[in-house]
């Protein structure tokens, strides 16, 4: 049984990340870049899409951002230009077609959807079509959010299947109580697009270590995929990643992906960048591949399918959502029924979780030494959640305080979820 000297709690609400470091002094820059580049694809099992020849073909993605300088000349994006895959552009700030200007954020985001660096994928949808729109201007004025809403309508008119946005708005214009999916201009625009059959994918924001902490809007919008960021070394939510739930207690984020990535820069090279701005486009590429494989499904059915592909599903929490989407669960390579191995019991004071030996038949590309848990009230709102680092054979005690009739305790280890419901 784990005692206080051996138990290692990695996450507890409020969220504190005790992450493993890269030991940069021992790693050369090229080696670190290669490891991050591999992780941003491998965490989602993206190579399985590539092996099936799935690269987002036939899916049209609108990217709303602050600028796309260097896209037309960058080696990592050359295939998009050569293949005439950029279908339309519009600069809502300058009212012109020129989007190859402004900040480089959009260039970085686009490369995380479709880039190829020295033959290695940076994103999962190099065959998709793109609509590029500039909506941001310096200073965070209200005009930006109005531009965002206009760009959503423009994207719909130009046949977008997916709208990718790594933008968001917080305390400059809203209170946390406004983040219910109904108040902000952009959340209402996102919901309107969802009703018209478009899949909106938005970053959660990078407020996890600020006073704000919670998501940006339109990540609070209903019927959209909101994406958190994880540390590519640990697989746990990055400290900067904004937290859910929404003001009306809906689950956010829906899903997560690597929040540290290799992205293109306007100089024609690549560099490392951090933020949910880059986990969101990784999921956008995943969504494009999923939709290419399932063209008869609606946007909402694709959203649900991606949630169910999360490596933690049906477990969820307000840092990881349902976890990192797994290509094997979309392709159908991971449908073998697994026997229950977690040993879950409870007394008046604690839950006891017996950790099984790892099932090698279900080898994951993600770290497999974490136990995730949450406690929810009868309405499904999480009152507590956390992550422990454990070893096979351990027995973990988790306190039961505040657990009342109708409450639910749920935990996940190595792809298995176990549930305890209090009925007394």
C-alpha positions as CSV (number, residue, x, y, z in Angstrom):
1,X,0.0,0.0,0.0
2,X,1.3,3.5,-0.8
3,X,2.1,5.6,2.2
4,X,2.7,9.3,2.4
5,X,6.4,9.0,1.7
6,X,5.9,7.0,-1.6
7,X,2.7,8.4,-3.0
8,X,3.2,11.0,-5.7
9,X,0.2,13.2,-6.4
10,X,0.9,14.9,-9.7
11,X,-2.4,16.8,-10.1
12,X,-5.0,18.0,-7.7
13,X,-7.6,20.8,-8.0
14,X,-6.4,23.5,-7.9
15,X,-4.1,22.2,-10.6
16,X,-0.4,22.1,-9.9
17,X,1.9,20.4,-12.4
18,X,5.0,18.7,-11.1
19,X,6.4,17.9,-14.5
20,X,9.5,16.0,-15.4
21,X,12.0,18.3,-17.2
22,X,13.9,17.7,-20.4
23,X,17.3,18.4,-18.8
24,X,18.0,20.8,-21.6
25,X,21.7,21.0,-20.7
26,X,22.1,17.4,-21.7
27,X,20.1,17.6,-24.9
28,X,21.1,19.2,-28.1
29,X,18.7,21.4,-29.9
30,X,18.2,19.1,-32.9
31,X,17.6,16.0,-30.7
32,X,15.0,17.9,-28.7
33,X,13.3,19.1,-31.8
34,X,13.1,15.6,-33.3
35,X,11.6,14.2,-30.0
36,X,8.9,16.9,-29.8
37,X,8.1,16.5,-33.5
38,X,7.7,12.8,-33.1
39,X,5.5,13.2,-29.9
40,X,3.1,15.7,-31.5
41,X,2.1,13.0,-34.0
42,X,2.8,9.8,-32.0
43,X,0.7,10.8,-29.0
44,X,-2.4,10.7,-31.3
45,X,-1.1,7.6,-33.1
46,X,-1.1,9.8,-36.3
47,X,1.2,7.4,-38.1
48,X,-1.8,5.0,-38.4
49,X,-3.7,7.4,-40.5
50,X,-0.6,7.9,-42.8
51,X,-0.2,4.1,-43.1
52,X,-3.8,4.0,-44.5
53,X,-3.2,6.9,-46.9
54,X,-5.4,9.2,-44.9
55,X,-4.3,12.9,-44.9
56,X,-7.4,15.0,-44.8
57,X,-8.1,14.8,-48.6
58,X,-11.5,16.4,-49.5
59,X,-11.8,18.3,-46.2
60,X,-11.8,22.1,-46.3
61,X,-10.4,23.8,-43.3
62,X,-10.7,27.5,-42.5
63,X,-8.0,28.9,-40.3
64,X,-8.8,32.2,-38.5
65,X,-5.7,33.9,-37.1
66,X,-3.5,37.0,-37.0
67,X,-1.4,36.5,-40.0
68,X,0.3,34.0,-42.3
69,X,3.7,35.5,-43.3
70,X,6.0,33.2,-45.2
71,X,3.4,30.5,-46.0
72,X,3.8,31.0,-49.7
73,X,7.5,30.3,-49.6
74,X,8.1,28.0,-46.6
75,X,9.5,24.6,-47.4
76,X,7.2,22.9,-44.9
77,X,4.2,24.3,-46.6
78,X,5.3,24.2,-50.2
79,X,3.0,21.3,-51.0
80,X,0.0,23.4,-50.2
81,X,1.1,26.1,-52.8
82,X,2.1,23.5,-55.4
83,X,-1.1,21.6,-55.0
84,X,-3.3,24.7,-55.1
85,X,-4.7,23.7,-51.7
86,X,-5.2,27.3,-50.5
87,X,-8.6,27.9,-52.0
88,X,-9.4,31.4,-50.7
89,X,-8.0,34.1,-48.4
90,X,-9.3,37.3,-46.8
91,X,-7.8,39.9,-44.5
92,X,-10.7,41.2,-42.4
93,X,-8.5,43.9,-40.9
94,X,-7.3,45.4,-44.2
95,X,-10.2,44.3,-46.3
96,X,-8.0,42.6,-48.8
97,X,-6.9,39.2,-50.1
98,X,-3.4,39.5,-48.7
99,X,-3.0,37.3,-45.7
100,X,0.7,36.6,-46.1
101,X,1.4,39.4,-43.6
102,X,0.9,40.2,-39.9
103,X,2.1,38.1,-37.0
104,X,3.5,34.6,-37.6
105,X,1.0,32.8,-35.3
106,X,-1.2,31.7,-38.2
107,X,1.8,30.3,-40.1
108,X,2.7,28.3,-37.0
109,X,-0.8,27.0,-36.6
110,X,-1.2,26.1,-40.3
111,X,2.0,24.0,-40.1
112,X,0.6,22.1,-37.1
113,X,-2.3,21.0,-39.4
114,X,-0.5,20.3,-42.6
115,X,3.2,21.0,-42.4
116,X,6.0,18.5,-43.5
117,X,9.5,19.2,-42.1
118,X,12.3,17.3,-43.9
119,X,9.9,14.5,-44.8
120,X,8.4,14.2,-41.3
121,X,4.8,15.3,-40.6
122,X,4.1,18.3,-38.4
123,X,0.3,17.8,-38.6
124,X,-2.0,15.1,-39.9
125,X,-3.8,16.8,-42.8
126,X,-1.3,17.7,-45.5
127,X,-3.9,16.9,-48.2
128,X,-6.7,19.1,-46.9
129,X,-7.9,22.3,-48.6
130,X,-7.6,25.6,-46.8
131,X,-9.3,29.0,-46.3
132,X,-7.0,31.5,-44.6
133,X,-8.4,34.6,-42.8
134,X,-6.8,37.4,-40.8
135,X,-9.1,38.6,-38.0
136,X,-6.7,39.9,-35.3
137,X,-5.3,43.4,-35.0
138,X,-3.0,44.9,-32.4
139,X,-4.4,45.8,-29.0
140,X,-7.4,43.3,-28.5
141,X,-10.1,45.8,-29.6
142,X,-13.8,44.7,-29.9
143,X,-13.3,44.8,-33.7
144,X,-11.3,41.6,-33.5
145,X,-14.2,39.6,-32.1
146,X,-16.5,41.1,-34.7
147,X,-14.0,40.1,-37.4
148,X,-14.0,36.6,-35.9
149,X,-17.8,36.3,-36.3
150,X,-17.6,37.7,-39.9
151,X,-14.9,35.3,-40.7
152,X,-17.0,32.4,-39.5
153,X,-19.8,33.4,-42.0
154,X,-17.2,33.9,-44.7
155,X,-15.8,30.4,-44.1
156,X,-19.3,28.8,-44.2
157,X,-20.0,30.6,-47.5
158,X,-16.7,29.2,-48.9
159,X,-17.5,25.6,-48.1
160,X,-15.6,25.1,-44.9
161,X,-16.1,21.7,-43.2
162,X,-13.9,22.7,-40.2
163,X,-13.1,26.1,-38.7
164,X,-9.8,26.1,-36.8
165,X,-9.3,29.0,-34.3
166,X,-6.4,29.4,-31.9
167,X,-7.8,32.7,-30.7
168,X,-9.9,33.7,-27.7
169,X,-11.0,36.6,-25.5
170,X,-11.1,36.8,-21.7
171,X,-11.1,39.6,-19.0
172,X,-10.8,42.4,-21.5
173,X,-14.5,42.0,-22.4
174,X,-16.0,39.3,-20.2
175,X,-16.6,38.0,-16.7
176,X,-16.1,34.3,-16.0
177,X,-19.9,34.1,-15.4
178,X,-20.3,35.1,-19.1
179,X,-18.6,31.9,-20.3
180,X,-21.7,29.9,-20.8
181,X,-21.7,29.7,-24.5
182,X,-24.4,32.2,-24.9
183,X,-23.0,35.6,-24.1
184,X,-19.9,36.4,-26.2
185,X,-20.1,37.5,-29.8
186,X,-17.7,34.7,-30.9
187,X,-19.4,31.9,-28.9
188,X,-22.8,32.8,-30.5
189,X,-21.1,32.8,-33.9
190,X,-19.5,29.4,-33.2
191,X,-22.8,27.9,-32.1
192,X,-24.4,29.3,-35.3
193,X,-21.8,27.6,-37.4
194,X,-22.3,24.3,-35.5
195,X,-26.0,24.4,-36.3
196,X,-25.1,24.8,-40.0
197,X,-23.0,21.6,-40.0
198,X,-19.5,23.0,-39.5
199,X,-17.1,21.6,-36.9
200,X,-15.5,24.4,-34.9
201,X,-12.2,23.6,-33.1
202,X,-10.9,26.2,-30.7
203,X,-8.0,26.3,-28.3
204,X,-8.8,26.5,-24.5
205,X,-6.3,29.3,-24.0
206,X,-3.1,29.6,-21.9
207,X,-4.5,31.1,-18.7
208,X,-3.9,28.0,-16.4
209,X,-1.2,29.8,-14.4
210,X,-2.8,33.3,-14.4
211,X,-5.5,34.7,-12.1
212,X,-8.1,34.1,-14.8
213,X,-7.3,30.3,-15.0
214,X,-10.4,29.3,-17.0
215,X,-10.9,29.0,-20.7
216,X,-11.1,31.8,-23.3
217,X,-14.2,32.4,-25.3
218,X,-15.3,30.9,-27.8
219,X,-14.0,27.7,-26.2
220,X,-17.1,27.9,-24.0
221,X,-19.4,27.5,-27.0
222,X,-21.7,24.5,-27.1
223,X,-21.2,21.9,-29.9
224,X,-17.6,22.7,-30.6
225,X,-14.3,20.9,-29.8
226,X,-12.3,22.9,-27.3
227,X,-8.7,21.6,-27.0
228,X,-6.4,21.7,-24.0
229,X,-2.6,21.2,-24.1
230,X,-0.5,18.5,-22.5
231,X,3.3,18.3,-21.8
232,X,4.7,16.0,-24.5
233,X,7.1,14.5,-22.0
234,X,4.6,13.5,-19.3
235,X,1.3,13.3,-21.2
236,X,-0.2,15.4,-18.4
237,X,-2.0,18.7,-18.8
238,X,0.5,21.5,-19.2
239,X,0.4,24.1,-16.4
240,X,-0.4,26.9,-18.8
241,X,-3.5,25.1,-20.3
242,X,-6.8,26.8,-19.3
243,X,-9.2,24.9,-17.2
244,X,-12.9,24.0,-17.5
245,X,-15.8,23.7,-16.9
246,X,-18.0,26.4,-18.5
247,X,-20.0,28.8,-16.4
248,X,-23.0,26.6,-16.8
249,X,-20.9,23.5,-15.8
250,X,-20.4,21.8,-19.2
251,X,-17.3,19.7,-19.8
252,X,-14.3,21.6,-21.2
253,X,-11.8,20.9,-22.6
254,X,-13.3,18.2,-24.7
255,X,-10.0,16.7,-25.7
256,X,-6.3,17.6,-25.6
257,X,-3.0,17.2,-27.5
258,X,0.6,18.2,-27.2
259,X,1.0,21.8,-26.1
260,X,4.7,22.0,-27.1
261,X,5.3,21.6,-30.8
262,X,7.6,22.0,-33.7
263,X,6.1,24.7,-35.9
264,X,7.1,26.6,-39.0
265,X,8.4,30.2,-38.7
266,X,8.4,32.9,-41.4
267,X,12.2,32.6,-41.8
268,X,11.8,29.3,-43.6
269,X,12.9,27.2,-40.6
270,X,11.1,25.6,-37.7
271,X,11.2,26.3,-34.0
272,X,9.6,25.1,-30.7
273,X,6.6,26.9,-29.4
274,X,4.2,26.3,-26.5
275,X,0.5,26.8,-26.1
276,X,-3.0,25.4,-26.7
277,X,-2.8,27.5,-29.9
278,X,-0.8,24.5,-31.3
279,X,-2.6,21.6,-29.6
280,X,-5.8,22.8,-31.3
281,X,-4.5,22.6,-34.9
282,X,-3.0,19.1,-34.1
283,X,-6.6,18.0,-33.3
284,X,-7.9,19.8,-36.4
285,X,-5.6,17.5,-38.5
286,X,-6.9,14.5,-36.6
287,X,-10.5,15.7,-37.2
288,X,-9.8,16.1,-40.9
289,X,-8.5,12.5,-41.1
290,X,-11.5,11.2,-39.1
291,X,-14.0,13.0,-41.4
292,X,-12.2,11.8,-44.5
293,X,-12.7,8.2,-43.3
294,X,-16.4,8.9,-42.3
295,X,-17.7,11.3,-44.9
296,X,-21.4,10.3,-44.3
297,X,-21.2,11.6,-40.7
298,X,-22.3,15.0,-39.5
299,X,-20.0,17.5,-37.8
300,X,-21.6,16.6,-34.4
301,X,-21.1,12.9,-35.0
302,X,-17.5,13.6,-35.8
303,X,-17.1,15.6,-32.6
304,X,-18.6,12.7,-30.6
305,X,-16.4,10.2,-32.4
306,X,-13.3,12.2,-31.5
307,X,-14.3,12.5,-27.9
308,X,-14.8,8.8,-27.7
309,X,-11.4,8.2,-29.2
310,X,-9.8,10.0,-26.2
311,X,-7.3,7.8,-24.4
312,X,-9.1,8.4,-21.1
313,X,-12.7,8.0,-22.4
314,X,-15.2,7.6,-20.7
315,X,-13.2,9.2,-17.8
316,X,-13.0,13.0,-18.0
317,X,-11.7,15.9,-16.0
318,X,-11.5,19.7,-16.4
319,X,-7.8,19.6,-17.4
320,X,-7.6,16.7,-19.9
321,X,-11.2,16.4,-21.0
322,X,-11.5,12.8,-22.4
323,X,-7.8,12.8,-23.1
324,X,-5.7,12.6,-26.3
325,X,-7.5,11.3,-29.4
326,X,-6.2,8.0,-30.6
327,X,-6.2,7.0,-34.3
328,X,-6.6,3.3,-33.5
329,X,-10.0,4.0,-32.0
330,X,-11.1,5.7,-35.2
331,X,-9.6,3.1,-37.5
332,X,-10.9,0.2,-35.4
333,X,-7.6,-1.3,-34.4
334,X,-8.3,-1.0,-30.7
335,X,-11.8,-2.6,-30.3
336,X,-10.8,-5.8,-28.6
337,X,-12.7,-6.1,-25.3
338,X,-10.4,-5.7,-22.3
339,X,-11.1,-7.6,-19.1
340,X,-11.5,-5.6,-15.9
341,X,-8.3,-5.5,-13.9
342,X,-8.6,-2.5,-11.6
343,X,-9.7,-3.6,-8.1
344,X,-11.9,-0.9,-6.7
345,X,-13.5,-0.9,-3.2
346,X,-14.5,1.6,-0.5
347,X,-15.1,1.9,3.2
348,X,-16.4,4.8,5.2
349,X,-13.3,6.9,4.8
350,X,-11.4,5.9,1.6
351,X,-11.6,4.5,-1.9
352,X,-9.1,1.7,-2.4
353,X,-7.7,1.2,-5.9
354,X,-5.6,-1.8,-6.7
355,X,-3.3,-1.2,-9.6
356,X,-2.9,-4.2,-12.0
357,X,0.1,-5.3,-13.9
358,X,0.3,-3.6,-17.3
359,X,-1.6,-5.4,-20.1
360,X,1.0,-5.7,-22.9
361,X,-1.7,-6.5,-25.4
362,X,-2.9,-2.9,-25.0
363,X,0.5,-1.2,-25.2
364,X,0.0,2.6,-25.4
365,X,2.2,5.3,-27.0
366,X,1.4,7.4,-23.9
367,X,2.8,7.2,-20.4
368,X,1.2,4.2,-18.7
369,X,2.0,4.9,-15.0
370,X,-0.8,7.4,-14.1
371,X,-4.0,6.8,-12.2
372,X,-6.5,9.5,-13.0
373,X,-9.5,10.0,-10.7
374,X,-12.5,12.3,-10.2
375,X,-15.4,12.7,-7.8
376,X,-18.6,14.1,-9.3
377,X,-21.9,15.1,-7.7
378,X,-25.3,13.8,-8.8
379,X,-25.5,16.3,-11.6
380,X,-22.1,15.2,-13.1
381,X,-20.1,18.3,-12.0
382,X,-16.7,17.4,-10.7
383,X,-16.0,18.3,-7.1
384,X,-12.4,16.9,-7.1
385,X,-10.0,15.3,-9.5
386,X,-6.4,14.5,-9.7
387,X,-3.6,12.3,-11.1
388,X,-1.3,9.9,-9.2
389,X,1.9,8.4,-10.4
390,X,1.6,4.7,-9.5
391,X,3.4,1.3,-10.1
392,X,1.8,-2.0,-11.0
393,X,0.9,-3.9,-7.8
394,X,0.3,-0.7,-5.8
395,X,-2.8,-0.1,-3.7
396,X,-3.8,3.5,-3.6
397,X,-6.1,5.1,-1.0
398,X,-8.1,8.2,-2.0
399,X,-10.0,10.0,0.7
400,X,-13.8,9.9,0.5
401,X,-14.7,13.2,2.1
402,X,-17.7,15.0,0.7
403,X,-18.9,11.8,-1.1
404,X,-22.7,11.7,-0.7
405,X,-25.5,9.5,-2.0
406,X,-25.7,9.9,-5.8
407,X,-22.1,10.9,-6.1
408,X,-19.7,9.0,-8.4
409,X,-16.1,8.1,-8.0
410,X,-14.3,7.2,-11.3
411,X,-10.7,6.3,-12.1
412,X,-8.7,5.4,-15.2
413,X,-5.5,3.5,-15.4
414,X,-3.8,2.3,-18.7
415,X,-7.0,2.6,-20.7
416,X,-9.4,1.0,-18.2
417,X,-12.1,3.1,-16.4
418,X,-13.7,1.9,-13.2
419,X,-16.7,3.5,-11.5
420,X,-18.1,3.5,-7.9
421,X,-21.5,5.1,-7.3
422,X,-22.7,5.8,-3.7
423,X,-26.3,4.6,-3.2
424,X,-26.5,4.6,0.6
